[in-house]
């Protein structure tokens, strides 16, 4: 487990092994959440990377006749 220090500007450096494992890039957005007594950083996927993620799903669901 790595330990980081909060700078006077409240900045932290994400350790190299975590950046590599999560394939983080400079400028990538992270969602910051407070969960109980901890901070969680969740990488926000690039919108271009999500293109086609729903390809092949079954869209033949029953619908009300007024919602077609």
N, C-alpha and C positions, 0 to 999 in steps of 0.2 A: 504494500500500500504506500502510495506517495503522499507527501505532505507539501502543501504550498503555503506561501505567506501572502497576506493581504498588504499591498503597498499603501503608502499615504494617500494615493488617489483611488483607493479601494479596487485596485486591479489585481488579478491573479494570472499566473501562467499555467496553462494546462500542460501537464507533464508529457514529454515526447512519446513515451510508450502508449499513452492514451490517445494522443493525436493520431498516431500511426494506426492503432487498432480501429479507430472510428473513421479513419480517412478524412480528418478535418483539414480544411484548406483556409488560408488567410482570407478574411472577409466573409467567411461563411456565417450565417446567422444561427444563433442558439436560443432556444426558448428557455427562460429562467423561471423555475418554479420553487416555491417554498412548500415543503412537505414536512409536517410536524416540526422537528427541530433540525432540519437539514436543507441544503440548497441542491437542486437538481438542474443540470444543463442538458437539454435535449436538442440534438441537431435538427434544424428545419430543412427538409429536403428542397432542393431547387425545383421550381415548377417545371422546368424542361425535363428533369429526370422522372417526373411523374407522368409524362406523356405516354399514353397507352397502357397504364397500369390496370385498367379495367377491361382490357381486351379479352374477349372470350367468355364474359359472364353471361349467364342466362337472363335474357330480357323478356322472356315470354311469361310474364306474371299476369294473373287475372286482374283486370281493371274494371271499375265501374264504367258503364256505357257513356256517362257524361264526362269522363276524364280521359278520353282517348285523344 
